[in-house]
Amino acid sequence: MVKSNYFSYCRWIKIATFLRRPIIKNIYRGLIPKQARKNFEYFSDKKQQLHTGKHFQHFIDLYFDKKLKNFKLDPLKKDLVGKKIIWQYWAQGIEDVPPIVKVCFISVDHFKGEYEVIRLDDNNLSEYLKLPGFILEKKNLNYKFKHAFFADLIRLALLDVYGGVWLDATIFLTGNLPKKLLNMDYFMFQRDFNTPNKKKWIEYDSAYFDWNDAHKVNILNSFIVAKNNNFVIHTLFDLLMNFWLTQETPPHYFFFQIMYNELLNKNLQDKSCEIIDDTLPHLLHYKLNTPFNEDEFNSIKEKMNIHKLRSIKDKDIKKGSFYEYLINKSS
């Protein structure tokens, strides 16, 4: 049995966490220049990614050595298996969503094509999946089991059992889903080492975007296509279930992505999907709170029709921005 503290924090991230404590933080900010603090945050995060990746390598070895459990969920709605379905989830209920999520839902309904859209929440999820008791217990009792981590789990469960397309609630469509992607056994956007403007993306979000060997966060799991019973998706599901069966605390916010990186690079190299640049679905994300420009918007739509957006607090929304344009256009 894997110990409950198997996934740990490296000493560098422990130091970084210590420096964020209220009183210490004020002293630290007063003594150390801002750029030096940013550099240390960057350094400590990369060290934690490497640390987490190393532990996942061993965890994955245990799985393939049959020392971890296998999980098999049965479809509660057998007629949906293998059907063309777009799955979405909003825990609190689809009637209670932020404006930007409403915009995204409208776009998905408009461009769903031949697909049926099924939107789940905490009230109707049990009609489609029967999750083990330990998952529901952790969801209700463990504050570290955030909505985002639960959503990571159910997207894999739904695609493993039924197949289809998973779209985060903040995925905005400006065209029909590409048939090329829909026909793949499984697909997620990934980091492309031929990406132009790498520096721009690193400066935009160095926690997510980077291209060096220490960076293990290299996929976007907000958009996933999969046939039911796909081997990669099922393996990811099994690993994630075993993680939450044995662990209490995620070692990194992007631990799902780190797990995928280790699995595909070490164990399933021949099963990786085609690499399509994950900066493309972030083009609109990058511009979201900047002044709206129709030519720029059209240029983005020509390059990509699947867009990962984000919610911006009302007080932070800039007048005349892309974000404001999207909200107003759908109202």
Backbone as numpy.savetxt, mean C-alpha at the origin, in Angstrom:
# Nx Ny Nz CAx CAy CAz Cx Cy Cz
7.81 -22.23 16.97 6.96 -21.03 16.97 7.85 -19.78 16.97
7.50 -18.82 16.15 8.25 -17.57 16.09 7.92 -16.73 17.31
8.95 -16.18 17.94 8.73 -15.35 19.12 7.98 -14.08 18.76
7.19 -13.57 19.71 6.34 -12.41 19.45 7.14 -11.13 19.21
8.40 -11.12 19.62 9.25 -9.95 19.38 10.32 -10.24 18.34
10.04 -11.20 17.46 11.02 -11.59 16.45 11.39 -10.41 15.56
10.38 -9.67 15.10 10.63 -8.47 14.31 10.89 -7.31 15.27
12.07 -6.75 15.19 12.49 -5.76 16.18 12.90 -4.46 15.50
13.31 -3.50 16.32 13.82 -2.23 15.82 15.33 -2.21 15.92
16.00 -1.74 14.89 17.45 -1.61 14.95 17.83 -0.45 15.87
19.08 -0.38 16.27 19.49 0.63 17.24 19.34 2.04 16.69
19.50 2.18 15.37 19.40 3.53 14.78 17.98 4.06 14.84
17.01 3.20 14.59 15.62 3.66 14.67 15.21 3.88 16.11
15.82 3.14 17.04 15.56 3.39 18.46 16.06 4.77 18.86
17.23 5.14 18.35 17.77 6.48 18.63 16.86 7.54 18.02
16.43 7.33 16.77 15.55 8.29 16.10 14.23 8.44 16.86
13.70 7.35 17.37 12.46 7.40 18.15 12.67 8.15 19.46
13.79 7.91 20.10 14.13 8.62 21.35 14.20 10.13 21.11
14.77 10.52 19.98 14.93 11.94 19.68 13.61 12.63 19.35
12.53 11.85 19.16 11.22 12.44 18.90 10.41 12.65 20.17
10.93 12.23 21.31 10.21 12.45 22.57 10.07 13.95 22.84
8.94 14.36 23.42 8.62 15.79 23.55 9.75 16.68 24.04
10.31 16.41 25.21 11.35 17.29 25.76 12.64 17.14 24.97
13.01 15.91 24.66 14.24 15.65 23.91 14.18 16.31 22.54
13.00 16.25 21.91 12.83 16.80 20.57 13.17 18.29 20.54
12.72 19.03 21.54 12.98 20.47 21.57 14.47 20.76 21.71
15.15 19.99 22.54 16.60 20.17 22.71 17.33 19.81 21.41
16.92 18.68 20.84 17.54 18.19 19.59 17.40 19.22 18.47
16.20 19.77 18.32 15.98 20.77 17.27 16.78 22.04 17.52
16.99 22.36 18.77 17.75 23.56 19.10 19.23 23.42 18.84
19.73 22.19 18.90 21.18 21.97 18.77 21.61 21.53 17.38
20.74 20.79 16.68 21.13 20.17 15.41 20.41 20.84 14.24
21.13 21.25 13.20 20.51 21.88 12.03 19.47 20.97 11.37
18.48 21.58 10.74 17.37 20.84 10.13 17.84 19.80 9.11
18.78 20.18 8.25 19.24 19.25 7.22 19.94 18.04 7.83
20.69 18.27 8.90 21.36 17.16 9.58 20.33 16.21 10.20
19.25 16.79 10.73 18.18 15.95 11.30 17.50 15.12 10.22
17.25 15.74 9.07 16.64 15.02 7.95 17.55 13.89 7.46
18.83 14.18 7.41 19.79 13.16 6.96 19.79 11.96 7.91
19.69 12.23 9.21 19.68 11.13 10.17 18.38 10.33 10.08
17.25 11.01 9.87 15.97 10.31 9.68 16.06 9.38 8.47
16.64 9.89 7.39 16.80 9.10 6.17 17.70 7.89 6.44
18.83 8.12 7.08 19.79 7.06 7.39 19.16 5.99 8.29
18.49 6.42 9.36 17.92 5.46 10.31 16.79 4.66 9.67
16.01 5.29 8.79 14.93 4.56 8.12 15.50 3.47 7.20
16.56 3.81 6.47 17.16 2.81 5.58 17.73 1.65 6.40
18.33 1.95 7.54 18.85 0.89 8.41 17.72 -0.01 8.90
16.56 0.59 9.21 15.43 -0.22 9.67 14.85 -1.06 8.54
14.84 -0.53 7.33 14.39 -1.32 6.19 15.29 -2.54 6.00
16.60 -2.34 6.06 17.53 -3.46 5.93 17.34 -4.47 7.06
17.15 -3.96 8.26 16.94 -4.80 9.44 15.66 -5.63 9.28
14.59 -4.99 8.84 13.32 -5.68 8.63 13.42 -6.69 7.50
14.11 -6.30 6.42 14.29 -7.22 5.30 15.04 -8.48 5.70
16.06 -8.33 6.52 16.84 -9.48 6.99 15.96 -10.43 7.79
15.10 -9.89 8.66 14.21 -10.74 9.44 13.16 -11.40 8.56
12.69 -10.69 7.54 11.72 -11.30 6.64 12.35 -12.43 5.83
13.64 -12.30 5.49 14.30 -13.39 4.77 14.20 -14.69 5.57
14.48 -14.62 6.86 14.40 -15.81 7.71 12.96 -16.27 7.87
12.04 -15.33 8.03 10.62 -15.64 8.18 10.10 -16.37 6.94
10.51 -15.91 5.77 10.10 -16.54 4.51 10.71 -17.94 4.39
11.95 -18.09 4.82 12.58 -19.42 4.82 11.79 -20.40 5.70
11.35 -19.93 6.86 10.53 -20.77 7.73 9.25 -21.20 7.03
8.67 -20.29 6.27 7.42 -20.59 5.56 7.65 -21.69 4.52
8.68 -21.54 3.71 8.93 -22.53 2.66 9.48 -23.84 3.22
9.99 -23.80 4.44 10.40 -25.04 5.12 9.22 -25.68 5.87
8.02 -25.11 5.65 6.78 -25.62 6.25 6.78 -25.56 7.78
7.43 -24.54 8.31 7.46 -24.33 9.75 6.49 -23.23 10.19
5.79 -22.66 9.22 4.72 -21.70 9.52 3.41 -22.27 8.99
2.32 -21.70 9.42 1.00 -22.23 9.06 0.61 -21.86 7.63
-0.25 -22.69 7.06 -0.90 -22.38 5.79 -2.34 -22.00 6.09
-2.82 -20.98 5.40 -4.19 -20.51 5.61 -4.97 -20.63 4.30
-6.17 -21.14 4.41 -7.04 -21.28 3.25 -8.42 -20.75 3.61
-8.82 -19.66 2.98 -10.16 -19.11 3.20 -11.09 -19.60 2.10
-12.27 -20.00 2.47 -13.27 -20.43 1.50 -14.12 -19.24 1.07
-14.54 -19.20 -0.19 -15.41 -18.11 -0.65 -16.80 -18.23 -0.03
-17.27 -17.17 0.58 -18.63 -17.17 1.13 -19.66 -16.87 0.05
-19.21 -16.31 -1.06 -20.08 -16.07 -2.21 -19.43 -16.75 -3.42
-19.70 -18.03 -3.58 -19.01 -18.84 -4.58 -19.27 -18.36 -6.01
-20.40 -17.71 -6.22 -20.72 -17.24 -7.57 -19.82 -16.10 -8.02
-19.06 -15.50 -7.09 -18.19 -14.38 -7.44 -16.78 -14.81 -7.80
-16.44 -16.07 -7.56 -15.07 -16.55 -7.81 -14.74 -16.43 -9.30
-13.65 -15.76 -9.61 -13.21 -15.62 -10.99 -13.96 -14.59 -11.80
-14.91 -13.89 -11.17 -15.69 -12.88 -11.89 -14.91 -11.56 -11.98
-15.36 -10.69 -12.87 -14.72 -9.39 -13.06 -15.23 -8.43 -11.99
-14.44 -8.30 -10.93 -14.86 -7.50 -9.78 -13.77 -6.51 -9.42
-14.17 -5.28 -9.12 -13.30 -4.28 -8.52 -13.66 -4.23 -7.04
-12.68 -4.50 -6.19 -12.88 -4.50 -4.74 -12.37 -3.19 -4.15
-13.18 -2.60 -3.27 -12.76 -1.42 -2.52 -13.24 -1.54 -1.08
-12.58 -0.80 -0.19 -12.89 -0.92 1.24 -12.74 0.44 1.91
-13.75 0.76 2.72 -13.67 1.93 3.60 -14.29 1.52 4.93
-13.47 1.41 5.95 -13.88 0.79 7.21 -15.18 1.35 7.77
-15.31 2.68 7.78 -16.44 3.33 8.45 -17.74 3.27 7.65
-17.69 2.81 6.41 -18.89 2.77 5.59 -18.79 3.74 4.44
-19.28 3.35 3.29 -19.08 4.15 2.08 -19.95 5.40 2.05
-20.89 5.51 2.99 -21.69 6.73 3.06 -20.98 7.82 3.84
-19.88 7.46 4.50 -19.17 8.41 5.36 -17.72 8.52 4.92
-17.52 9.05 3.72 -16.16 9.15 3.17 -15.79 10.61 2.96
-14.50 10.93 3.02 -14.04 12.30 2.73 -14.33 12.67 1.28
-14.37 13.96 0.98 -14.69 14.41 -0.38 -13.79 13.80 -1.46
-12.49 13.67 -1.18 -11.59 13.15 -2.22 -11.87 11.68 -2.49
-12.31 10.93 -1.48 -12.66 9.52 -1.69 -13.95 9.43 -2.52
-14.88 10.33 -2.25 -16.10 10.38 -3.06 -15.77 10.64 -4.52
-14.84 11.56 -4.77 -14.38 11.84 -6.13 -13.83 10.57 -6.78
-13.03 9.85 -6.03 -12.42 8.63 -6.55 -13.48 7.56 -6.83
-14.43 7.40 -5.93 -15.50 6.42 -6.14 -16.30 6.74 -7.42
-16.60 8.01 -7.62 -17.34 8.42 -8.82 -16.55 8.05 -10.07
-15.24 8.28 -10.04 -14.41 7.98 -11.21 -14.37 6.48 -11.48
-14.32 5.68 -10.43 -14.29 4.22 -10.60 -15.62 3.73 -11.19
-16.72 4.27 -10.69 -18.03 3.89 -11.23 -18.14 4.26 -12.72
-17.52 5.37 -13.09 -17.60 5.84 -14.48 -16.74 4.98 -15.42
-15.59 4.53 -14.93 -14.65 3.82 -15.80 -14.51 2.34 -15.45
-15.51 1.77 -14.80 -15.42 0.36 -14.37 -15.49 -0.61 -15.54
-16.02 -0.17 -16.68 -16.12 -1.05 -17.84 -17.01 -2.24 -17.56
-16.50 -3.44 -17.83 -17.27 -4.68 -17.65 -17.26 -5.17 -16.21
-16.59 -4.45 -15.34 -16.40 -4.92 -13.96 -17.53 -4.48 -13.04
-17.83 -5.33 -12.08 -18.76 -4.99 -11.00 -17.94 -4.40 -9.85
-18.40 -3.29 -9.29 -17.71 -2.67 -8.16 -18.37 -3.13 -6.86
-17.58 -3.73 -5.99 -18.07 -4.14 -4.66 -17.29 -3.37 -3.61
-18.01 -2.53 -2.86 -17.37 -1.71 -1.83 -17.72 -2.28 -0.46
-16.68 -2.59 0.28 -16.84 -3.23 1.58 -16.55 -2.26 2.70
-17.15 -2.55 3.86 -16.85 -1.82 5.09 -16.86 -2.83 6.23
-16.69 -2.35 7.44 -16.62 -3.27 8.57 -17.95 -3.96 8.86
-19.04 -3.46 8.30 -20.35 -4.07 8.53 -20.64 -5.22 7.56
-20.15 -5.13 6.33 -20.50 -6.17 5.35 -19.33 -7.06 4.95
-18.14 -6.80 5.48 -16.97 -7.60 5.11 -17.18 -9.08 5.41
-17.85 -9.38 6.52 -18.06 -10.77 6.94 -18.98 -11.54 5.99
-19.66 -10.84 5.08 -20.48 -11.51 4.08 -19.62 -12.13 2.97
-18.37 -11.68 2.87 -17.48 -12.11 1.79 -16.28 -12.92 2.28
-15.82 -12.62 3.50 -14.65 -13.29 4.05 -14.93 -13.74 5.48
-14.51 -14.95 5.80 -14.54 -15.41 7.19 -13.11 -15.42 7.69
-12.72 -14.33 8.34 -11.35 -14.21 8.83 -11.18 -14.93 10.16
-10.00 -15.47 10.42 -9.75 -16.15 11.70 -9.96 -15.21 12.88
-10.34 -15.78 14.01 -10.62 -14.99 15.20 -9.47 -14.12 15.65
-8.23 -14.61 15.49 -7.10 -13.82 15.98 -6.93 -12.51 15.21
-7.34 -12.50 13.94 -7.27 -11.27 13.16 -8.29 -10.26 13.67
-9.51 -10.69 13.88 -10.55 -9.79 14.37 -10.23 -9.30 15.78
-9.64 -10.18 16.58 -9.26 -9.79 17.94 -8.19 -8.70 17.91
-7.20 -8.88 17.05 -6.15 -7.87 16.96 -6.68 -6.56 16.40
-7.60 -6.67 15.46 -8.18 -5.45 14.89 -8.91 -4.65 15.96
-9.58 -5.35 16.86 -10.38 -4.68 17.89 -9.57 -4.26 19.11
-8.48 -4.98 19.41 -7.78 -4.76 20.68 -6.37 -4.18 20.53
-5.75 -4.37 19.39 -4.36 -3.92 19.21 -4.36 -2.61 18.44
-4.06 -1.50 19.13 -4.09 -0.19 18.47 -3.01 -0.06 17.40
-2.01 -0.93 17.44 -0.95 -0.89 16.42 -1.38 -1.57 15.12
-2.50 -2.31 15.18 -3.05 -2.94 13.98 -3.95 -1.91 13.30
-3.34 -0.98 12.60 -4.05 0.16 12.02 -4.96 -0.28 10.88
-5.91 0.61 10.51 -6.80 0.33 9.38 -6.00 -0.02 8.13
-4.88 0.70 7.92 -4.07 0.46 6.72 -3.52 -0.96 6.71
-3.12 -1.47 7.87 -2.57 -2.83 7.94 -3.66 -3.88 7.75
-4.85 -3.60 8.29 -5.98 -4.50 8.08 -6.36 -4.53 6.60
-6.34 -3.36 5.97 -6.65 -3.28 4.54 -5.62 -4.04 3.70
-4.35 -4.00 4.13 -3.32 -4.79 3.44 -3.69 -6.27 3.44
-4.21 -6.72 4.55 -4.56 -8.14 4.70 -5.79 -8.51 3.87
-6.83 -7.69 3.94 -8.07 -8.09 3.26 -7.94 -7.98 1.74
-7.08 -7.08 1.25 -6.92 -7.02 -0.21 -6.32 -8.34 -0.73
-5.37 -8.88 0.01 -4.79 -10.16 -0.38 -5.80 -11.29 -0.24
-6.58 -11.26 0.84 -7.58 -12.30 1.07 -8.63 -12.32 -0.04
-9.14 -11.16 -0.39 -10.17 -11.07 -1.43 -9.64 -11.54 -2.78
-8.44 -11.10 -3.13 -7.87 -11.49 -4.42 -7.49 -12.96 -4.44
-7.04 -13.48 -3.33 -6.70 -14.90 -3.24 -7.95 -15.76 -3.42
-9.02 -15.38 -2.76 -10.26 -16.17 -2.77 -11.06 -15.97 -4.05
-11.22 -14.71 -4.45 -12.13 -14.40 -5.56 -11.42 -13.97 -6.84
-10.25 -13.32 -6.72 -9.62 -12.69 -7.86 -10.28 -11.35 -8.17
-9.75 -10.66 -9.16 -10.30 -9.37 -9.56 -9.27 -8.26 -9.47
-9.76 -7.07 -9.14 -8.91 -5.88 -9.05 -9.14 -5.22 -7.70
-8.05 -4.92 -7.02 -8.15 -4.14 -5.78 -7.78 -2.70 -6.08
-8.65 -1.77 -5.68 -8.35 -0.34 -5.76 -8.48 0.27 -4.38
-7.42 0.91 -3.90 -7.56 1.72 -2.69 -8.67 2.74 -2.89
-9.26 3.18 -1.80 -10.34 4.17 -1.88 -9.86 5.49 -2.46
-8.55 5.71 -2.47 -8.00 6.96 -3.02 -7.38 6.75 -4.40
-7.84 5.75 -5.13 -7.44 5.59 -6.53 -8.46 6.31 -7.40
-7.95 7.21 -8.24 -8.76 8.04 -9.14 -8.49 7.59 -10.57
-9.54 7.31 -11.31 -9.40 6.85 -12.69 -9.78 7.96 -13.68
-8.99 8.06 -14.75 -9.33 9.00 -15.83 -9.48 8.25 -17.16
-9.65 6.96 -17.08 -9.86 6.13 -18.25 -10.13 4.70 -17.83
-10.51 3.87 -18.78 -10.76 2.46 -18.47 -9.46 1.77 -18.06
-9.57 0.76 -17.23 -8.39 0.01 -16.81 -7.78 -0.71 -18.02
-6.47 -0.62 -18.19 -5.81 -1.23 -19.36 -6.01 -2.74 -19.42
-6.45 -3.25 -20.56 -6.68 -4.69 -20.71 -5.40 -5.49 -20.50
-4.28 -4.88 -20.89 -2.99 -5.55 -20.70 -2.78 -5.92 -19.23
-3.11 -5.00 -18.34 -2.94 -5.26 -16.91 -3.98 -6.25 -16.41
-5.22 -6.10 -16.88 -6.31 -6.95 -16.41 -6.11 -8.42 -16.80
-5.35 -8.65 -17.87 -5.13 -10.02 -18.34 -3.97 -10.72 -17.65
-3.23 -9.99 -16.82 -2.08 -10.59 -16.13 -2.54 -11.48 -14.98
-1.72 -12.48 -14.65 -2.02 -13.36 -13.52 -2.02 -12.57 -12.22
-1.08 -11.63 -12.11 -1.11 -10.65 -11.03 -0.28 -9.46 -11.45
-0.60 -8.30 -10.88 0.15 -7.09 -11.23 0.09 -6.06 -10.11
1.26 -5.44 -9.86 1.36 -4.23 -9.05 2.40 -3.32 -9.70
2.19 -2.01 -9.63 3.21 -1.08 -10.10 4.45 -1.22 -9.23
5.64 -1.13 -9.86 6.89 -1.31 -9.14 7.90 -0.20 -9.48
8.94 -0.16 -8.69 10.03 0.78 -8.94 10.78 0.38 -10.19
10.99 1.35 -11.07 11.71 1.13 -12.33 13.04 1.86 -12.26
14.13 1.15 -12.43 15.45 1.78 -12.33 15.76 2.67 -13.52
14.91 2.65 -14.54 15.08 3.54 -15.69 14.26 4.82 -15.55
13.64 5.01 -14.40 12.81 6.19 -14.18 13.61 7.48 -14.33
13.10 8.45 -15.10 13.76 9.76 -15.14 13.40 10.56 -13.88
14.16 11.60 -13.63 13.88 12.53 -12.52 13.84 11.85 -11.16
14.75 10.93 -10.93 14.77 10.23 -9.64 14.91 11.21 -8.47
15.77 12.21 -8.65 16.02 13.18 -7.58 14.73 13.89 -7.17
13.90 14.24 -8.16 12.62 14.91 -7.88 11.74 14.06 -6.98
11.66 12.77 -7.26 10.79 11.89 -6.49 11.34 11.62 -5.10
12.66 11.51 -4.98 13.26 11.31 -3.66 13.02 12.54 -2.78
13.17 13.73 -3.37 12.92 14.96 -2.61 11.46 15.08 -2.23
10.58 14.54 -3.07 9.14 14.61 -2.80 8.76 13.71 -1.62
9.29 12.48 -1.59 8.95 11.54 -0.51 10.03 10.47 -0.43
11.08 10.75 0.33 12.20 9.81 0.41 11.86 8.56 1.22
10.79 8.60 2.01 10.38 7.40 2.75 9.82 6.34 1.80
9.22 6.80 0.70 8.62 5.86 -0.26 9.49 5.69 -1.51
9.96 6.80 -2.07 10.72 6.74 -3.32 12.22 6.76 -3.07
12.90 5.80 -3.64 14.36 5.79 -3.64 14.79 4.66 -4.57
16.04 4.70 -4.97 16.53 3.71 -5.93 17.84 3.06 -5.48
18.21 3.22 -4.22 19.46 2.58 -3.80 19.18 1.20 -3.20
20.24 0.43 -3.01 20.10 -0.97 -2.59 19.51 -1.12 -1.19
19.69 -0.10 -0.36 19.18 -0.18 1.01 17.68 0.06 1.08
17.11 0.55 -0.03 15.68 0.88 -0.04 14.88 -0.35 -0.45
13.98 -0.79 0.42 13.23 -2.03 0.21 11.76 -1.78 -0.12
11.35 -0.52 -0.18 9.95 -0.17 -0.44 9.82 0.15 -1.92
9.46 -0.85 -2.71 9.55 -0.71 -4.17 8.30 -1.11 -4.93
7.18 -1.22 -4.25 5.92 -1.51 -4.95 4.80 -0.61 -4.43
3.81 -0.41 -5.29 2.57 0.27 -4.90 1.49 -0.79 -4.78
0.99 -1.00 -3.56 -0.05 -2.03 -3.39 -1.45 -1.43 -3.35
-1.59 -0.19 -3.80 -2.90 0.47 -3.86 -3.72 -0.01 -5.05
-3.05 -0.59 -6.03 -3.70 -1.12 -7.23 -3.12 -2.51 -7.49
-3.96 -3.52 -7.36 -3.50 -4.90 -7.58 -4.50 -5.63 -8.48
-3.97 -6.30 -9.47 -4.76 -7.20 -10.31 -4.32 -8.62 -10.00
-5.27 -9.55 -9.90 -4.87 -10.94 -9.64 -5.97 -11.91 -10.02
-5.56 -13.04 -10.57 -6.45 -14.18 -10.71 -6.58 -14.85 -9.33
-7.74 -15.46 -9.07 -7.87 -16.15 -7.78 -6.88 -17.32 -7.71
-6.43 -17.60 -6.51 -5.44 -18.66 -6.25 -4.09 -18.41 -6.91
-3.79 -17.15 -7.21 -2.46 -16.85 -7.75 -1.40 -17.18 -6.70
-0.32 -17.81 -7.11 0.68 -18.30 -6.16 1.35 -17.16 -5.38
1.70 -16.08 -6.07 2.36 -14.96 -5.40 1.42 -14.32 -4.38
0.19 -14.06 -4.79 -0.78 -13.42 -3.89 -1.07 -14.32 -2.70
-1.23 -15.62 -2.94 -1.51 -16.53 -1.82 -0.32 -16.60 -0.86
0.88 -16.62 -1.40 2.07 -16.66 -0.54 2.17 -15.40 0.31
1.92 -14.25 -0.30 1.91 -12.99 0.45 0.85 -13.03 1.55
-0.32 -13.55 1.21 -1.40 -13.66 2.19 -0.99 -14.56 3.36
-0.43 -15.72 3.05 0.02 -16.63 4.10 1.06 -15.98 5.00
2.02 -15.30 4.39 3.07 -14.65 5.18 2.51 -13.56 6.07
1.57 -12.78 5.54 0.98 -11.70 6.33 0.13 -12.26 7.46
-0.58 -13.34 7.20 -1.37 -13.99 8.26 -0.45 -14.52 9.36
0.65 -15.14 8.97 1.60 -15.65 9.95 2.26 -14.52 10.73
2.48 -13.40 10.05 3.04 -12.25 10.76 2.10 -11.82 11.89
0.82 -11.63 11.57 -0.12 -11.15 12.59 -0.50 -12.23 13.59
-0.31 -13.50 13.23 -0.52 -14.58 14.19 0.55 -14.55 15.28
1.77 -14.18 14.90 2.90 -14.28 15.83 3.39 -12.94 16.38
3.08 -11.83 15.69 3.67 -10.54 16.07 2.60 -9.56 16.54
3.03 -8.58 17.31 2.13 -7.55 17.82 2.41 -6.18 17.21
3.66 -5.94 16.82 4.07 -4.60 16.39 4.73 -4.64 15.02
4.22 -3.89 14.05 4.89 -3.83 12.74 6.26 -3.18 12.88
7.28 -3.73 12.24 8.62 -3.16 12.37 8.86 -1.94 11.49
7.94 -1.69 10.57 8.07 -0.55 9.65 6.70 -0.29 9.06
6.38 0.99 8.79 5.07 1.29 8.22 4.87 0.55 6.90
5.93 0.45 6.09 5.84 -0.21 4.79 6.33 -1.66 4.87
6.01 -2.35 5.96 6.54 -3.71 6.10 5.97 -4.66 5.05
4.75 -4.41 4.57 4.19 -5.22 3.47 5.10 -5.14 2.25
5.49 -3.92 1.89 6.33 -3.72 0.71 7.71 -4.36 0.90
8.24 -4.27 2.11 9.54 -4.89 2.40 9.43 -6.41 2.28
8.34 -6.97 2.78 8.09 -8.41 2.68 8.04 -8.84 1.22
7.31 -8.10 0.40 7.21 -8.41 -1.03 8.60 -8.36 -1.67
9.35 -7.33 -1.35 10.68 -7.15 -1.94 11.57 -8.36 -1.65
11.57 -8.82 -0.41 12.41 -9.96 -0.04 11.91 -11.25 -0.71
10.60 -11.45 -0.71 10.03 -12.67 -1.29 10.33 -12.78 -2.78
10.10 -11.70 -3.52 10.27 -11.77 -4.97 11.74 -11.76 -5.38
12.58 -11.09 -4.63 14.00 -11.03 -5.00 14.77 -12.28 -4.61
14.31 -12.95 -3.57 15.06 -14.11 -3.08 14.43 -15.44 -3.48
13.11 -15.54 -3.40 12.45 -16.84 -3.54 11.66 -17.02 -4.83
11.07 -15.94 -5.32 10.15 -16.08 -6.46 10.56 -15.17 -7.62
11.85 -15.14 -7.93 12.33 -14.25 -8.98 11.65 -14.52 -10.32
11.33 -15.77 -10.59 10.74 -16.13 -11.88 9.24 -15.85 -11.94
8.66 -15.39 -10.82 7.22 -15.14 -10.79 6.87 -13.66 -10.68
7.87 -12.80 -10.76 7.61 -11.36 -10.66 6.82 -10.89 -11.87
5.90 -9.97 -11.64 5.11 -9.41 -12.74 5.96 -8.40 -13.52
5.46 -7.99 -14.66 6.15 -6.99 -15.48 6.33 -5.70 -14.67
7.51 -5.10 -14.79 7.78 -3.86 -14.08 7.25 -2.68 -14.88
6.29 -1.98 -14.30 5.78 -0.72 -14.87 5.95 0.34 -13.79
6.56 1.42 -14.15 7.03 2.48 -13.26 5.95 2.98 -12.30
6.22 2.86 -11.00 5.22 3.29 -10.01 5.24 4.80 -9.76
6.12 5.54 -10.44 5.99 7.01 -10.37 4.82 7.48 -11.25
4.45 6.69 -12.25 3.37 7.11 -13.16 2.04 7.31 -12.45
1.58 6.37 -11.60 0.33 6.63 -10.88 0.47 7.68 -9.78
1.67 8.22 -9.59 1.88 9.29 -8.60 2.04 10.67 -9.25
1.94 10.75 -10.57 2.13 12.03 -11.24 1.12 13.07 -10.76
-0.14 12.69 -10.63 -1.16 13.61 -10.15 -1.00 13.86 -8.66
-0.60 12.85 -7.92 -0.30 12.97 -6.49 0.73 14.08 -6.26
1.75 14.11 -7.12 2.83 15.09 -7.02 2.30 16.51 -7.21
1.32 16.66 -8.09 0.80 18.00 -8.44 -0.42 18.41 -7.62
-0.91 17.54 -6.76 -2.25 17.65 -6.19 -2.54 18.99 -5.53
-1.59 19.55 -4.79 -1.85 20.81 -4.08 -1.10 21.97 -4.71
-0.84 21.86 -6.02 -0.23 22.95 -6.78 -1.29 23.55 -7.70
-1.07 24.77 -8.24 -2.08 25.42 -9.08 -2.51 24.56 -10.26
-3.82 24.44 -10.45 -4.35 23.63 -11.54 -3.97 24.21 -12.89
-3.54 23.32 -13.78 -3.21 23.70 -15.15 -3.77 22.62 -16.07
-4.67 23.00 -16.96 -5.35 22.00 -17.80 -4.39 21.26 -18.72
-3.39 21.97 -19.25 -2.42 21.31 -20.12 -1.62 20.25 -19.35
-1.23 20.60 -18.12 -0.51 19.64 -17.28 -1.39 18.43 -16.96
-2.66 18.71 -16.67 -3.59 17.64 -16.35 -3.75 16.69 -17.53
-3.90 17.24 -18.73 -4.03 16.42 -19.93 -2.76 15.61 -20.19
-1.61 16.22 -19.92 -0.34 15.52 -20.10 -0.23 14.33 -19.16
-0.65 14.53 -17.91 -0.64 13.43 -16.93 -1.57 12.31 -17.38
-2.76 12.68 -17.84 -3.75 11.67 -18.26 -3.28 10.88 -19.48
-2.48 11.52 -20.34 -1.94 10.82 -21.50 -0.93 9.75 -21.08
-0.22 10.02 -19.98 0.81 9.09 -19.51 0.23 7.97 -18.66
-0.86 8.26 -17.92 -1.41 7.28 -16.98 -2.86 7.62 -16.67
-3.72 6.59 -16.61 -5.12 6.83 -16.26 -5.50 6.23 -14.91
-4.50 5.74 -14.18 -4.69 5.24 -12.81 -3.87 6.13 -11.89
-4.53 6.79 -10.95 -3.85 7.80 -10.14 -4.06 7.53 -8.65
-2.95 7.48 -7.92 -3.00 7.37 -6.46 -3.08 8.78 -5.88
-4.19 9.09 -5.20 -4.36 10.41 -4.59 -4.18 10.32 -3.08
-4.41 11.41 -2.40 -4.30 11.47 -0.94 -5.28 12.51 -0.44
-5.65 12.38 0.81 -6.56 13.35 1.43 -5.75 14.51 2.00
-6.24 15.72 1.78 -5.60 16.93 2.31 -6.59 17.62 3.24
-6.13 18.02 4.41 -7.00 18.71 5.36 -7.51 20.02 4.76
-8.75 20.37 5.12 -9.38 21.56 4.56 -8.51 22.80 4.69
-7.89 22.96 5.85 -7.09 24.17 6.10 -5.82 24.22 5.25
-5.43 23.07 4.70 -4.19 23.01 3.91 -4.43 23.00 2.41
-5.71 22.95 1.99 -6.01 22.93 0.56 -5.76 24.31 -0.04
-4.92 24.37 -1.05 -4.60 25.65 -1.67 -5.66 26.02 -2.70
-6.03 27.27 -2.69 -7.06 27.76 -3.61 -6.55 27.63 -5.05
-7.41 27.10 -5.91 -7.05 26.96 -7.31 -6.16 25.76 -7.61
-6.02 24.85 -6.65 -5.14 23.69 -6.82 -5.83 22.57 -7.60
-5.05 21.60 -8.04 -5.61 20.40 -8.66 -6.62 19.74 -7.72
-6.27 19.69 -6.45 -7.14 19.07 -5.45 -8.50 19.76 -5.42
-8.48 21.09 -5.34 -9.73 21.85 -5.31 -10.52 21.65 -6.60
-9.82 21.60 -7.73 -10.47 21.38 -9.02 -11.22 20.05 -9.03
-10.58 18.99 -8.56 -11.21 17.67 -8.56 -12.43 17.62 -7.64
-12.31 18.24 -6.47 -13.43 18.27 -5.52 -14.61 19.03 -6.11
-14.33 20.20 -6.66 -15.41 21.05 -7.19 -16.06 20.44 -8.42
-15.27 19.78 -9.25 -15.80 19.21 -10.48 -16.80 18.09 -10.21
-16.60 17.38 -9.11 -17.47 16.24 -8.81 -18.68 16.61 -7.96
-18.68 17.84 -7.43 -19.77 18.24 -6.52 -20.99 18.75 -7.29
